[in-house]
Amino acid sequence: MSKYLYTFLEFVAFCLLIAFSIILALDKSYSFVVLDGISLWLACVLPSLFPYFFITACLSNLNLTGKFCAKLSPLTTNLFKVNGSVGYAYFISLVSGYPVGAKMVSDLYIGKVISNNEAVRASALCSTSSPMFLISSVGAIMFKNSLFGILLFLSNVLSSMIIGIIFSFYNKNDKPTKIQGLSFQKCDNLLYESAYGSVISVLVVGAIITLFYLITELLFNLKILNGFIYLFSLVFKDTEVAKGICLGLFECTKGLKQISTAPMSLFTLPICAL
């Protein structure tokens, strides 16, 4: 282990001990923060993600994707410099959102369906939020405006395609591989395995949201983010929006929720897209 890595790990351990001490000293306060994170996950994220996680898990476990990927190959090869299997992963990412797209890319790479360079390009492309989350949870529930959610989803799709095209120049001399017998892991019990995988995925998302709720609350209590909030409030003339941007840089759901409490303005949609 290098000296710099060891020093970094010591610093991380020190920060964790400080965080543990603060949480221990203010246990009641942080218990409510954790509860808020779980409540947001239950109300907004779980209903919008679980059905799509389950459906896409069933599609993958059915192993009916070979022809679909072959038809997508001409488009994905020319536009994004990846083979057709990534086109399927992108479709699943658009339908299901985080973290299904990344999981699909991981499965394709581990299964040697795509090369290392294709995996980098695909990771940039298959990074989208689900339509249900943006349209229903963010638009209809947080902002009380479904059209706002639709515009947010369309901007999300467009930006992912633009980023995918930009990353097509990554090691551009490395050509896309050909699909040879695309197949995901064999499934013996479709209903059980699809449901089990979906539950684990959505629980992990909930745990990460709750964890970052806790981290951002610690940063606010230590006044570490005050300078950034002040700078953003000078630009956008609204402290709640400035606070939402800072929160969103750590965990997008909490950031969006915070921004939804501020009055709508010309900057609201671009900030939420960010």
Buried (B, 14 or more C-beta within 10 A) or exposed (E): EEEEEEEEEEEEEEEEEEBEEBBEEBEEEBEEBBEBBBEBBEEBBBBBBBBBBBBBBBBBBEEEBBEBBBEBBEEBBEBBBBBBBBBBBBBBBBBBBBBBBBBBBBBBBEEEBBBEBBBBBBBBBBBBBBBBBBBBBBBBBBBEBBEBBBBBBBBBBEBBBEBBBEBBEEBEEBEBBEBEEBEBEEBEEEEEBBBEBBEEBBEEBBEBBBBBBBBBBBBBBEEEBEEBBEEBBEEBEBEBBBBBBBBBEBBBBBBBBBBBEBEEEEBBBEBBBE
